[in-house]
């Protein structure tokens, strides 16, 4: 028998600004929350179809995806999208 092919790497978030710049977080769960409670919290949802979406969960300052505000309605994420949340910039890598 042949060895199983390695699993494709999960999508991930790379932090672009701040003290954690350069850090990457793999998106291994169905829902990953980002941000600071009381400021802005967003969720990245990994759907059964394999697509990723971002939506605002809590806070008065909506996250931005490539400069466009995101509200309670999910917005599709694509590779290299830049997410701005609570003053921090992150990049979605798929």
N, C-alpha and C positions, 0 to 999 in steps of 0.2 A: 504494500500500500504506500501511496505517496503521502508525505507530510501535508497537513492542511495548510492552505495559503494563510499568511498572516492577516489578521483582521485589518481592515482599512482604519487608519487613525481617525479617532473621533474628531468632530469639529471642535474648535477651541476658541477661547478669547485670549487675545494678547493685550496686556495693559500697555498703553503708549505714554501716559503721563503720570506724574506723581512719584511717590516713594516706591511704588511697586512696579515702575516702568520696566518692561522686558519680561515680566512674569507671565506665564501662560497657564490657563485653567482649561483642562479638557471638559467638554460638555458631555458627560457620561450619563446623566440622569434625564428623565423625561422633562423635568422642569428645573431650571437653574435660576435662582434669584440673584440680582446684582443691586448694588447701591447701599444707601444708608437709611435705615428706618427714621422717619421724621423729616427726611430731606427729599429723597426720591428712591423708590424701589421699582425695579422692572424685572420681568421674568422672560427668560428665553425658553420657549416650549419646543421640544423635539417631537414632531408628530409621527404617527405610525407610517405616514407616507415618506418619511425621511427628511422632510423639510423642517426648517427652523423658523420660528416667528418670535417677535419681541413685542411686549405690550407693557404699559404702565400698570403697576399694581397699587402703589401708594405714593402720595406726595403731590405737590402743586406745580413742580417743575417737570415737564415731560422730558423723557429722554429724546435725543435726536439720533436719527440714522441718516448719515450723509447730509447733515444739516436740516433734515425735515423732522418736525415734531411728531412724536408717537403718542397716541392716547390709549384709551381702553380697548380700542379695536386692534387686533394683532396686525403687525406689518411683517412681511416676509423678509428674511435675512438672506443675503447672498455673499459669497466669498469676497473678502477684503472690505466689506462694509465697515464704516467707522461709526461707532456708537459713542455718544457723549451723554454721560449720566452723572449728576451731582458734581459737575465740574471736572470729572475724569474722562479721558478718552481711551477707548478700547477698540480693537479691531477684531471682527468676526472672521475666523479662518476656517474654511471648509474644504 
